[in-house]
Amino acid sequence: MGASISLDHISHGFSKSSALTLRHIDEFIEAGELVALIGRSGCGKSTLLQIIAGLIKPTQGCTRIDGKQVIKPSAKWNLMFQKASLYPWMTVKENAALGLNFAGLDKKQIDDRIDPLLSMLGLQDKKQQNVQRLSGGQQQRVALARSLATEPEVLLLDEPFSALDTFTRSALQAEVPAICKQRGITLVTVTHDIDEAVAMADRVFIMSQNRGEIVAQISLDLAWPRQQSAASFLAQRAELMQRFADTENQGCGQVSA
């Protein structure tokens, strides 16, 4: 099952003399909830994601996952970046199983966990291929399999679909929320894409650039799976666009429409 995330009075600056990148972030994310962070480049979205992951210690405040303070990374909360960051000399299965090998699982345990994941992500017939032979979208699926293999409670995505073609991106925008819902994983995803936020989230946080704050949020009352051509989807998209525009005077800027 997923874990709750408590962002407790988080502020952060990268040096004592620099302006704060994040200010007064104080939010609670329910276990199993899917949340999207949107805002202009430089507003602190990725910094906040890395704080949640335990890669950065905030200047003030802390993150708690299921009530326990995050002080370092853990296999229970996995962060995916824009690049798949795979080992090019390894096969698909070896890359996907990397975390399980580090955890000391034996071959049968790894097979029992990895093979169903690769099958679910359309990679079963490619598991013995070198990852260099795969397309960008397929490589991201391998990275996703690696992130899911440790059975995380929290999945953190830092624009991992931004460099993919439209069709692959659209497919993953549907598949990832479905997997998270099925497995009860809590999801926090960073995106510049309004459509992606509506397609993947139960709730959207809008961040201000100049002040590094969450200045607005909206709950998305749409059934799963999301149909991007549906009238309800387009209406929710328009509402989010309007809410985003309303925050312009607080330092937010454009996201892709």
C-alpha positions in Angstrom: 0.0 0.0 0.0 1.0 3.6 -0.5 2.2 5.9 2.2 1.1 9.4 3.3 3.4 12.3 2.7 3.5 15.2 5.1 5.4 18.4 4.0 5.9 20.2 7.3 6.8 23.9 7.0 9.4 23.3 4.4 11.6 26.2 3.2 14.9 25.8 1.4 17.8 27.9 0.1 20.9 26.5 -1.5 23.2 28.9 0.4 22.9 31.3 3.4 23.2 34.3 1.1 20.8 33.1 -1.7 17.1 33.7 -1.9 14.8 30.9 -0.7 13.9 28.5 -3.5 11.0 27.1 -1.5 9.0 29.0 1.2 6.5 27.7 3.7 5.4 24.4 2.0 2.9 22.9 4.4 0.8 20.2 2.7 -0.5 16.6 3.3 -0.8 14.0 0.7 -3.0 11.0 1.5 -1.7 7.4 1.1 -2.5 6.3 -2.5 -3.2 9.8 -3.7 -1.9 11.0 -7.1 -0.6 14.5 -7.0 0.9 16.7 -9.8 3.1 19.7 -9.2 3.0 22.4 -12.0 4.6 25.8 -12.4 7.2 27.6 -14.5 10.8 26.4 -14.7 12.7 27.5 -11.7 9.8 27.6 -9.3 11.2 24.8 -7.1 9.2 21.8 -8.2 12.2 19.5 -8.7 13.8 20.7 -5.5 10.7 19.8 -3.6 10.6 16.4 -5.2 14.2 15.7 -4.2 13.4 16.9 -0.7 10.6 14.3 -0.5 13.0 11.7 -1.8 15.6 12.4 0.8 18.2 13.6 -1.7 18.2 17.2 -0.3 17.8 18.3 3.3 15.6 21.4 3.6 16.9 24.5 5.3 13.8 24.5 7.4 11.1 21.9 8.1 11.0 18.3 7.1 9.2 15.6 5.1 7.4 12.7 6.8 6.4 9.6 5.0 3.8 7.6 7.1 4.8 9.8 10.0 8.5 9.0 9.9 10.9 11.8 9.1 12.8 11.4 5.8 16.5 11.8 6.3 17.9 9.8 3.4 16.8 8.0 0.2 14.9 4.7 0.5 13.8 1.9 -1.8 10.3 2.6 -0.4 10.2 6.0 -2.2 11.7 5.9 -5.7 12.5 8.9 -7.9 12.5 8.8 -11.7 14.2 11.5 -13.7 13.8 12.8 -17.3 16.6 10.4 -18.4 16.2 6.7 -17.9 19.8 6.4 -16.5 20.2 2.8 -17.4 23.4 0.8 -17.5 24.1 0.4 -21.3 26.1 -2.8 -20.9 23.2 -4.6 -19.2 20.1 -6.3 -20.5 16.6 -5.0 -19.9 16.1 -7.6 -17.2 19.4 -6.9 -15.5 18.6 -3.1 -15.4 15.1 -3.7 -14.1 16.4 -6.1 -11.4 19.3 -3.9 -10.2 17.7 -2.8 -6.9 16.6 -6.4 -6.1 20.2 -7.6 -6.7 21.5 -5.0 -4.3 18.8 -6.1 -1.8 20.2 -9.7 -2.0 17.2 -11.4 -3.5 17.9 -14.8 -5.1 17.3 -15.6 -8.8 13.8 -17.1 -8.3 12.7 -14.2 -6.2 13.9 -11.8 -8.8 12.3 -13.7 -11.7 9.0 -13.9 -9.8 9.0 -10.1 -9.3 10.6 -8.8 -12.5 9.0 -11.0 -15.2 5.4 -9.9 -14.4 6.5 -6.3 -14.4 8.2 -6.6 -17.8 5.1 -8.3 -19.2 2.8 -5.6 -17.8 5.0 -2.9 -19.4 5.2 -4.7 -22.8 8.9 -5.6 -22.4 8.7 -9.4 -21.8 10.0 -10.3 -25.3 12.9 -7.8 -24.9 14.1 -8.8 -21.5 17.4 -10.3 -22.8 18.1 -7.4 -25.2 20.8 -4.8 -24.4 19.0 -1.6 -23.4 21.0 0.4 -26.1 18.8 -1.3 -28.7 15.6 0.1 -27.3 13.7 3.3 -28.1 13.6 6.1 -25.7 10.1 5.1 -24.6 11.1 1.5 -24.1 14.0 2.7 -22.0 11.7 4.7 -19.8 9.6 1.6 -19.3 12.7 -0.3 -18.1 13.4 2.6 -15.7 9.8 2.4 -14.5 10.1 -1.4 -14.0 13.2 -0.8 -12.0 11.4 1.7 -9.8 8.4 -0.6 -9.3 10.5 -3.7 -8.6 11.3 -2.7 -5.1 7.5 -2.4 -4.4 7.7 1.3 -3.4 5.1 3.0 -1.3 5.8 6.3 -3.1 6.7 7.0 -6.7 8.2 10.4 -7.6 8.4 11.4 -11.2 10.5 14.4 -12.4 9.1 15.0 -15.9 10.1 11.5 -17.1 7.9 11.6 -20.2 8.9 15.1 -21.5 11.3 13.9 -24.2 9.1 11.1 -25.5 7.0 11.1 -28.7 3.3 12.0 -28.3 2.0 8.5 -28.6 4.4 7.0 -26.1 3.9 9.8 -23.7 0.1 9.5 -23.9 0.3 5.7 -23.3 2.5 6.2 -20.2 0.3 9.0 -18.9 -2.5 6.3 -18.8 -0.4 3.3 -17.7 1.4 4.9 -14.7 -1.7 6.1 -12.9 -3.4 2.7 -13.5 -0.4 0.9 -12.0 -0.4 3.2 -9.0 -4.1 2.8 -8.4 -3.8 -1.0 -8.8 -0.9 -1.2 -6.3 -2.0 1.6 -4.0 1.2 3.6 -4.7 1.3 7.3 -3.7 2.4 9.3 -6.8 3.9 12.8 -7.0 4.8 14.0 -10.5 6.4 17.2 -11.7 5.1 18.4 -15.1 4.9 21.5 -17.3 2.0 20.0 -19.2 -1.6 20.8 -18.2 -3.0 17.8 -20.1 -0.5 15.5 -18.3 -1.5 16.9 -14.9 -5.2 16.3 -15.6 -4.5 12.9 -17.0 -2.4 11.6 -14.1 -3.5 13.3 -10.9 -6.2 13.3 -8.2 -5.0 16.8 -7.1 -2.8 19.5 -8.7 -0.5 21.9 -6.7 0.3 25.1 -8.5 3.6 26.7 -7.6 4.7 30.3 -7.7 8.1 31.0 -9.3 9.2 34.1 -7.4 8.1 33.0 -4.0 8.6 29.3 -4.2 5.2 28.6 -2.7 2.2 26.4 -3.4 -0.2 29.2 -4.2 -3.2 27.2 -5.3 -4.5 23.6 -5.7 -7.4 21.9 -7.4 -9.0 18.5 -7.0 -9.8 16.7 -10.2 -13.2 15.0 -10.1 -12.8 12.6 -13.0 -13.3 8.9 -13.3 -10.4 6.5 -14.1 -9.1 5.8 -16.6 -9.0 9.4 -17.9 -10.3 10.0 -21.5 -8.5 13.2 -22.8 -11.1 13.8 -25.5 -14.0 13.6 -23.0 -16.0 16.8 -22.3 -15.5 16.3 -18.5 -11.7 16.1 -19.1 -11.7 19.3 -21.2 -13.8 21.1 -18.7 -11.4 20.2 -15.9 -8.5 21.2 -18.0 -10.1 24.6 -18.6 -10.7 25.1 -14.9 -7.0 24.3 -14.1 -5.8 26.6 -16.9 -8.0 29.4 -15.4 -6.7 28.7 -11.9 -3.2 28.8 -13.2 -3.8 32.1 -14.9 -5.3 33.5 -11.7 -1.9 33.0 -10.0 0.0 35.0 -12.6 0.3 38.0 -10.3 1.9 35.8 -7.7 4.8 34.9 -9.9 3.7 31.8 -11.9 4.2 31.6 -15.6 3.2 29.6 -18.6 3.0 25.9 -18.8 2.3 24.0 -22.1 -1.3 23.8 -23.1 
